[in-house]
């Protein structure tokens, strides 16, 4: 194992309402191939170019997503960060449902308090007084193909660097109560425990979403009229988008269920039955996961992982801290050579004999 650090700049105006980003996804501007640094468990620091022509292939859909995105109007190069360990109320989730295009059902659906959470992050970043804030994306991995999710997003913590200060945005959001825990099998026990400690702090001190009794295990009603919007005149936190908050993963399945029901009458009427149809939608109890021995990542999940519907009791749904989700495996390939990227490549030829592989 080792640590990959990607240095760059966080644009302060990307978060809602100035921009579209919600409270758990952000883009970082990178400068060049020297921005990617890998430090192995022996402390050896190397600059890697493994992601220069990298694309992620979703094994289910075949969709290809570049890791480094190049602007069509400028020389800017960016990576998208899915902030590890957290899940924020949705601002604009549009389900991917087969045959739904042109039906009038596909919209960027919005969850209660999605705007409030994103606005809290926007205000925090804005008060730092910089349009582009130096930052790092930090993730603990063993190989390049462990870095991204199926959408080509780097799964990492965003750490703002300002002089001698370092602010971990993932943990700030958790401690302030603007997000819920989003735990995955790629996380180390120490990372999971750190997320849960911040989550418990937010609940105990009634921070953010927990300042009111809005986070709920009871399934909230899906509102098909609540879709993405720009900040309305007179908008205020908690006032204009208040409502019960479920774990966002279940809201996303609600949206997909609503669209599916609209185009296919054979779709199960009950959301739990709909979720149960997704055989690769797997999770395991958090306490059990922390005691698992042996490999916890790869193409085949350990037998302890069960279909997600088994964790739903009646109308009570987990809120994130109780379960760990199985991350769907994906392929990282060189889009020029069309070959898998499984080993680190170094910028300097002199470093190719490094023991890091």
C-alpha positions in Angstrom: 0.0 0.0 0.0 1.0 3.6 -0.4 -0.5 7.1 -0.7 -1.2 8.9 -4.0 -1.3 12.7 -3.7 -2.5 14.8 -6.6 -1.7 18.5 -6.2 -3.7 21.2 -7.8 -6.2 24.0 -7.2 -9.8 23.9 -6.0 -12.1 26.5 -7.8 -14.2 28.2 -5.1 -17.0 29.0 -7.4 -17.9 25.5 -8.5 -20.3 24.7 -5.6 -24.0 25.5 -5.5 -25.4 28.1 -5.9 -22.6 29.8 -7.8 -21.8 26.5 -9.6 -23.4 23.0 -9.8 -21.2 20.9 -7.6 -22.8 19.4 -4.5 -21.2 18.7 -1.2 -19.4 15.4 -2.0 -18.0 15.9 -5.5 -15.5 18.5 -6.8 -13.1 19.2 -9.6 -9.5 20.0 -9.1 -7.3 21.8 -11.7 -4.0 20.0 -12.2 -0.9 21.6 -13.7 1.1 18.8 -15.3 2.1 15.2 -15.0 4.3 16.1 -12.0 1.1 16.7 -10.0 0.7 13.0 -9.3 3.0 11.7 -6.6 3.0 8.2 -5.1 4.7 7.4 -1.8 5.0 3.7 -1.1 4.9 2.0 2.4 8.7 2.2 2.5 8.5 6.0 2.2 9.9 6.2 -1.4 8.4 9.2 -3.2 8.0 9.0 -7.0 6.2 11.1 -9.6 3.9 8.9 -11.6 2.4 9.3 -15.1 0.1 6.4 -14.9 -3.0 8.5 -15.4 -1.8 10.6 -18.4 -3.8 8.6 -21.0 -6.0 6.7 -18.6 -9.7 5.9 -19.1 -12.0 3.9 -16.8 -14.3 1.3 -18.4 -17.5 0.5 -16.6 -17.8 -3.4 -16.9 -21.6 -3.2 -16.9 -22.3 -0.6 -19.5 -18.9 -0.4 -21.3 -18.9 3.4 -20.8 -15.4 4.9 -21.0 -14.5 7.9 -18.8 -11.2 9.8 -18.9 -9.5 10.3 -15.6 -8.0 13.6 -16.7 -10.5 15.9 -18.4 -9.2 18.6 -20.8 -11.2 21.7 -21.3 -12.4 22.4 -24.9 -12.0 26.1 -24.4 -8.8 26.4 -22.5 -5.7 24.4 -21.6 -7.0 23.5 -18.2 -6.8 19.9 -17.1 -9.0 18.6 -14.3 -9.8 15.5 -12.3 -13.1 15.0 -10.6 -13.0 13.9 -7.0 -15.6 11.7 -5.4 -14.9 12.6 -1.8 -14.2 9.4 0.1 -16.3 8.3 3.1 -19.2 10.7 2.6 -22.5 11.0 0.8 -24.3 14.3 0.6 -28.0 15.0 -0.1 -28.5 15.1 -3.9 -28.7 18.3 -5.9 -29.2 16.9 -9.4 -29.4 13.1 -9.7 -30.6 12.0 -13.1 -31.2 8.2 -13.2 -29.8 6.1 -15.9 -32.7 4.0 -16.9 -32.9 2.0 -20.2 -35.5 3.3 -22.7 -36.3 6.3 -20.5 -35.0 8.9 -23.0 -37.7 11.0 -24.5 -40.4 9.9 -22.0 -40.4 13.2 -20.1 -39.4 11.4 -16.9 -35.7 12.0 -16.9 -34.8 15.1 -14.8 -32.0 16.0 -12.4 -33.9 15.2 -9.3 -33.2 17.1 -6.0 -33.2 15.8 -2.5 -34.3 17.6 0.6 -31.5 19.8 2.0 -29.2 19.1 -1.0 -29.1 22.8 -1.6 -28.5 23.6 2.1 -25.6 21.2 2.4 -23.9 22.4 -0.9 -24.4 26.0 0.1 -22.7 25.4 3.5 -19.6 24.1 1.6 -19.8 27.0 -0.8 -19.8 29.6 2.0 -17.0 27.9 3.8 -14.8 27.8 0.8 -15.7 31.4 -0.2 -14.7 32.8 3.2 -11.2 31.6 2.6 -10.9 34.6 0.1 -9.3 32.9 -2.8 -10.8 32.0 -6.2 -8.4 29.1 -6.6 -7.3 27.4 -3.4 -4.2 25.2 -3.4 -5.2 21.7 -2.5 -4.3 18.0 -2.6 -6.4 14.9 -3.3 -5.1 12.2 -1.1 -5.9 8.5 -1.3 -4.4 5.3 0.1 -4.0 2.6 -2.6 -1.8 -0.2 -3.7 -2.1 0.1 -7.5 -3.4 2.6 -10.1 -6.5 0.6 -10.9 -7.7 1.1 -7.3 -7.8 4.9 -7.6 -11.0 5.6 -9.5 -14.7 4.6 -9.5 -16.6 3.5 -12.6 -17.2 7.1 -13.6 -13.6 8.0 -13.8 -13.6 10.0 -10.5 -10.7 9.8 -8.2 -11.9 8.6 -4.8 -10.0 10.7 -2.3 -10.0 13.2 0.5 -9.6 16.9 -0.5 -7.1 18.7 1.7 -6.8 22.5 1.3 -3.3 23.8 1.8 -3.1 27.4 3.0 0.3 28.4 4.3 1.0 26.1 7.2 -2.6 25.1 7.5 -4.3 21.9 6.1 -8.0 21.5 6.1 -9.5 18.1 5.2 -12.8 19.0 3.5 -14.2 15.5 3.9 -13.8 15.5 7.6 -15.0 19.1 7.9 -18.2 18.2 6.2 -18.7 15.2 8.5 -18.0 17.1 11.7 -20.2 20.0 10.6 -23.0 17.5 9.9 -23.6 18.4 6.2 -23.0 14.8 4.9 -23.6 11.2 5.9 -21.1 8.4 6.0 -20.7 6.6 2.7 -18.5 3.6 3.5 -17.0 1.3 0.9 -14.9 -1.9 0.9 -11.9 0.0 -0.5 -11.6 1.9 2.8 -9.2 0.9 5.5 -10.5 0.2 9.0 -8.8 3.4 10.3 -10.5 5.5 7.6 -13.9 4.1 8.4 -13.4 4.7 12.2 -12.3 8.3 11.5 -15.5 8.9 9.4 -17.7 7.4 12.1 -16.1 9.5 14.8 -16.8 12.7 13.0 -20.3 11.5 12.2 -21.0 10.8 15.9 -19.6 14.2 16.8 -22.0 15.9 14.4 -25.0 14.0 15.9 -24.0 14.6 19.5 -23.5 18.3 19.0 -26.4 18.7 16.7 -24.4 20.1 13.8 -25.7 20.8 10.3 -28.4 18.4 9.2 -28.6 17.2 12.8 -29.5 20.6 14.1 -33.1 19.6 13.3 -34.7 16.2 13.4 -34.5 15.7 9.6 -32.2 12.8 9.0 -34.5 9.7 9.2 -34.5 6.0 8.7 -38.1 6.1 7.6 -38.3 6.4 3.8 -39.3 9.9 2.7 -41.8 10.3 0.0 -40.2 10.9 -3.5 -41.2 14.3 -4.9 -41.1 14.2 -8.7 -41.5 18.0 -8.8 -38.3 18.7 -6.8 -35.6 19.1 -9.5 -32.4 21.0 -9.9 -32.7 24.8 -9.7 -30.7 27.9 -9.5 -30.9 29.7 -6.2 -34.4 31.2 -6.0 -34.9 34.8 -4.8 -35.2 34.9 -1.1 -33.7 31.4 -0.7 -32.5 30.6 2.9 -30.8 27.5 4.3 -33.3 24.9 5.7 -36.3 27.0 4.7 -36.7 26.5 1.0 -35.5 22.9 0.7 -36.4 21.5 4.2 -37.7 18.0 4.4 -36.8 14.5 5.7 -33.4 13.3 4.6 -32.7 9.7 3.8 -29.3 8.3 3.0 -28.7 9.6 -0.6 -28.0 6.1 -2.0 -31.7 5.2 -1.3 -32.9 8.5 -2.8 -31.0 7.6 -6.0 -32.8 4.3 -6.0 -36.1 6.0 -5.4 -35.5 8.2 -8.5 -34.6 5.2 -10.6 -37.6 3.4 -9.3 -39.9 6.3 -10.2 -38.6 6.5 -13.7 -38.7 2.7 -14.2 -42.3 2.5 -13.0 -43.2 5.2 -15.5 -42.0 3.3 -18.5 -42.4 -0.4 -17.5 -45.6 -1.5 -15.6 -43.9 -4.8 -14.7 -41.4 -2.9 -12.4 -42.0 -3.9 -8.8 -44.3 -1.4 -7.0 -42.4 -1.7 -3.8 -39.0 0.0 -3.6 -37.4 -2.8 -1.6 -38.5 -5.3 -4.2 -37.0 -3.0 -6.9 -33.7 -2.8 -5.0 -33.6 -6.6 -4.6 -33.5 -7.0 -8.4 -30.0 -5.5 -8.5 -27.8 -8.5 -7.9 -24.6 -6.4 -7.8 -26.0 -4.0 -5.2 -24.2 -5.5 -2.2 -23.3 -4.5 1.3 -22.2 -5.9 4.6 -22.7 -4.8 8.2 -20.1 -2.3 9.3 -19.1 -4.2 12.4 -18.7 -7.5 10.4 -16.6 -5.7 7.8 -14.2 -4.3 10.4 -13.4 -7.9 11.4 -13.0 -9.4 7.9 -9.7 -11.1 7.2 -8.1 -11.5 3.8 -8.6 -9.4 0.6 -11.5 -7.0 0.7 -11.2 -5.6 -2.8 -11.2 -7.3 -6.2 -13.6 -8.7 -8.8 -15.4 -11.1 -6.4 -16.9 -9.9 -3.1 -16.4 -11.9 0.1 -19.4 -14.1 0.9 -20.3 -11.8 3.9 -21.6 -9.2 1.4 -25.4 -9.6 0.9 -27.9 -7.9 -1.4 -28.7 -4.4 -0.2 -32.4 -5.1 0.3 -31.6 -7.5 3.2 -30.5 -4.5 5.3 -34.0 -2.8 5.0 -36.5 -3.6 7.7 -40.0 -2.6 6.9 -39.9 1.1 6.2 -36.6 1.6 8.0 -33.6 2.2 5.8 -29.9 2.5 7.0 -28.6 6.1 7.1 -25.0 5.2 6.1 -23.1 4.4 9.3 -24.4 0.9 9.6 -23.2 -0.7 6.4 -20.3 -0.9 4.0 -21.0 -1.1 0.3 -19.2 -3.2 -2.3 -17.5 -1.0 -4.9 -18.1 -2.3 -8.4 -14.8 -3.3 -10.0 -13.7 -1.4 -13.1 -10.9 -1.5 -15.6 -8.3 1.3 -16.0 -6.8 1.3 -19.5 -4.4 3.4 -21.6 -6.7 4.9 -24.3 -3.8 5.1 -26.8 -2.3 1.6 -26.3 -5.6 0.0 -25.3 -3.7 -1.9 -22.5 -4.6 -2.3 -18.8 -2.9 0.1 -16.4 -2.0 -2.0 -13.3 1.5 -0.8 -12.5 2.9 2.6 -11.6 4.8 4.3 -14.4 7.4 7.0 -13.4 8.0 10.3 -15.1 11.8 9.9 -14.8 13.3 6.9 -16.7 15.9 6.7 -14.0 13.2 5.7 -11.5 11.9 2.7 -13.5 13.9 0.2 -11.4 12.1 1.4 -8.3 10.8 -1.5 -6.1 7.3 0.2 -6.2 5.1 -1.8 -8.6 
